[in-house]
Amino acid sequence: MKGSRILLVDDETVFTENMTRLLTTRGYLVTATDNGEAALRILGEKDFDVIVLDLKMPGMDGITTLKEIGKLGLFAQTLILTGHGSIDTALEAIKLGAYDYLTKPCEIDDLVNKIEGAWGKKNEEKNKDTQEKIQKVVESPSSVFDLFPKRKG
Amino acid sequence: MNKSTHFDRDDPQEKKIHYSGLYFKFIGLTLVCSLVPLLLVGWAINIHYKRFAVSRMTDSFQTLVDYHRRIIESFLQERCSRLRLISETHSRDILTQRANLFRVFEIMNREYGSLTDLGVIDDHGKHLAYVGPYDLMDKNYSEALWFGQVMEKGIYISDMFSGFREVPHFVIAVTRAENEETWILRATIDTDAFRSLVEDVRIGKTGEVYLINQEGIFQTNPRFSGQIMENAPFPAGPIHEGIRVYVSKSDTKETQQPFPGKIVATLWLDEPRWMLVVMQEYSEAFNEVNRANVAILVFLHLSAATILIVTILITRYMIKLIRKRDTQADRLNRQLMQAGKLAAVGELSAGVAHEINNPLAIVLTERQILLDSAEQTPDLDDRFRRQLTHSLNQMDLQIHRCKRITQNLLRFSRRTKPSIETVDLNNFIIEVIELVEREAKTSGIRFLSDLEERLPLLLSDPSQLQQVFLNMITNAIDAHDGKPYGIIHISTQSDDQNQGVRVLIADTGSGISSEYIAKVFDPFFTTKPAGKGTGLGLSICYSSIKQLGGDITVKSHEGKGTEFTIFLPYRPPLNPNESMPEGHESVGLGKS
């Protein structure tokens, strides 16, 4: 979906630069970073639809970053992109909540397909969440206040 | 390099020489350690026993000689004493009266026998009286040797002599001094009684006892060596004191040995100077010893033969055992080496694949950027665009080729636990054949399957098995490269004894040379041209089958074909890692 916001996390800067260019050409809004800590910081500041995450990175690795992202409770879907062929790690990432995985080198079309899938999933989950909240308000109108952050006392 | 310790274990000739050397070393050592002490002990016992026997026999002969000496001496002394008693108790006058002398002669002969004649002789050698069968009254003995001797010593015993009757006899003479005159009482002794004392002695079958005088003339009849009064076959030698015993084992005529092949004891009597000889053949005297020796020798030979046979049997058994153990150790070593190689290559592959994948990903993105740019630039020269498109397509092709290689490498090193399911191996094989049949037909290859009906279901990992059979069959197809047609024969059979199933995949392809057969399961070993094979296919098959608790072996005839035998257990081992070293589970598809 054009206009989707993508966060690209990979320590290979040439790869992220090229990928940013390719994805931007295809209408995505891409932010790139080369490490997990920076990714978490950026996620705290901005909303994203899809996160494309490398598993093997210096400092905070992909799995730890994924766990931290999980703690943020975002709707954004994570797509694992790894040069390492360890399917076990990729499967572990999926268990931890990642949407899917792709192995490098991968065709841009394959990545776009996966991004589209992830975007769809994100929207689906977001819609589902909204439905649940509406349902909750319908059932208990007073709960409408829960939708807004409480003022700290 | 020391050949004895570092032999080439793969060379059967070297192995044969090694085991043969070991065999003879064992036998040599065991024989030296057992036979040498046995022979030493046997030899020592033999020597000791012989010495003991010689000593006993010498003692026995000494006792015998001493005994006979006493008998002979007491006989002679008794005769001498009687004569002396007569001479001392009767005066010359009485005895010279023939009637008196005759009476004495008669009494003595009646009581003791053995007197041939009796005479009284004066100190001039003239007979004063004589009783006996001859007419000797006129005989004068003044010149006779015995006369001088008896006048000098007072008593004399002569050697044997034949005398007038040609019968061997000897003389005893004693002197008596009476009224300043000396006269002699002389008696001739009948030798029968005396000789019987010596001649009747019997020592075994070959023993004899006799007397010889200083001139070496027999004084009694020897049993075998000759006749009385004849010369003995050996000289009497000088007079010696005491008893001498000669033991001569050899019966050859040695110059140093006076009595070859005999045991002989000699003793010189005091009076007369005769030598008493007791002799026996060595072989008879030491018969018992010889028998004992033979018994010892037989025992020794039997013991040695027993030891030899037992040693050979034990050594053979031990060599067989060592050979078996060596073969097992070799097999285990080869498996360990193979597994070690696979493990090391697995680790390496994962690292290399990762390091290559990242730059490949970048190249691919660069290609995509170029492609995008070309699409967004409509006024590109057509020729350039065609070249660019061609180059970018080629880049794509080569990147995907690289990716295929790295994926194979990664599959090779993947650490995935097998997912165990029930597998109908026959159906499974039919499915795999169907997958590759189209490709095979284009190469002119036919499949023949001989699948055992009612083959037991296996518990195994279908995905790993699929990879294995695909690899094996693809390899079999590739093995017919250059041949217009071929057959791949696949059969299954249950092996209840080993609780598993055997799958035979035989092809009629080019075969594997004996030079390469040991390397076919090595990672990265391939005989295919560059770009056609990674050399991982059979390695992956090997590690997969091992992980599933099975085994894979290969037989090949170069130019005729290859046969792979895969054994799969009915149930995989509880801990799959037991069959493979840690970190060596892998599945993968590739061509070797």
Interface residues (C-beta under 8 A of the other chain):
Chain A: E12 V14 F15 N18 M19 R21 L22 T25 K56 G83 H84 G85 S86 I87 D88 T103 K104 P105 C106 E107 I108
Chain B: A350 A353 H354 N357 N358 L360 A361 I362 V363 L364 T365 E366 Q368 I369 D372 I399 K403 T406 Q407 L409 L410 R411 S413 R414 R415 T416
